[in-house]
Amino acid sequence: MDKSGLKNKYIAEKLGISEQYMSLIRGGKRKLTADKVIAISRVLGIDYRIFLS
């Protein structure tokens, strides 16, 4: 779970990816595409530019 209380499974389902792949993204083992950054920001309800800092 992240600090907002969302689980990998929930985020992965919303993105249409596996929970395992989401874990790899969060662990820094997979790079994010621009499309995934935007999709994740929408799921989390945050501005996508937070990923750029």
NUKOL-231434 format. One record per residue: residue in three letters; x, y, z of N, C-alpha, C, O in turn. Coordinates in steps of 0.2 Angstrom, whole numbers, plus 5000, padded with zeros to 4 digits. Layout:
BEGIN
AlaXYZXYZXYZXYZ ...
//
This chain:
BEGIN
Met500449945000500050005000500450065000501050065003 Asp500250114997500650184997500350225002499850205005 Lys500650285003500450325008499750355008499450375013 Ser499450355002498750375001498250315002497650325002 Gly498550255004498150195005497950154999497550105000 Leu498150164993497950124988498450074987499050074988 Lys498150014985498549954984498749944977498449964972 Asn499349904976499549894969499049864965498949874959 Lys498649814968498049784964497549834962497349824956 Tyr497349874966496849924963497149964958496749974953 Ile497749994959498050034954498149994947497950024942 Ala498349934948498549894942497849884938497849884932 Glu497349864942496649854938496449914935496249904929 Lys496549974937496350034934496750044928496450084923 Leu497350024928497850034922497749984917498049994911 Gly497449924919497449874914498149834914498249804908 Ile498449834919499149794919499049744925498649754929 Ser499549704925499549654931499849684937500249734937 Glu499649654943499949674949500649674950500949714953 Gln500949614947501649604947502049664943502549684945 Tyr501749684937502049734933502049804937502449844937 Met501449814940501449874944501949874950502249924951 Ser502049814953502549814958503249834955503649864959 Leu503349804949504049824946504149894945504649924945 Ile503549924942503549994941503750034948504150074948 Arg503350014953503450054959504150044962504350084966 Gly504449984961505049964963505649994959506249984961 Gly505450024954505950054949506350014944506850024941 Lys506049954944506349904939506049904932506249874928 Arg505549944931505249954924505150034923504950064928 Lys505250054917505250124916504450144914504150104912 Leu504250204916503650224914503650264908504050294906 Thr503050244904502950284897502550344899502250344905 Ala502550394895502150454896501450434897501150464901 Asp501150384893500450364894500350334901499850354904 Lys500850294903500750264910500750324915500350314920 Val501150364915501250424919500550464920500350474925 Ile500350474914499650514914499150464917498750494921 Ala499050404915498550364918498650354926498150354929 Ile499250344928499350334935499150404939498850394944 Ser499350454936499150514939498350524940498150554945 Arg498050504935497350504935497050464940496550484944 Val497250404941497050354946497150384953496750374957 Leu497750414954497950434960497650504962497650534967 Gly497350534956497050604957497650654959497550704962 Ile498150654955498750704956498950724949498750694944 Asp499350784949499550814943500150764941500550754944 Tyr500150754934500650714931501350744932501850704932 Arg501350804933502050844933502450824939503050834940 Ile502050794944502450774950502950714949503450714952 Phe502850684943503350624941503950654938504450624937 Leu503950724936504450754932504950784937505550804935 Ser504750794943505250824948505650774952506150794956 
//
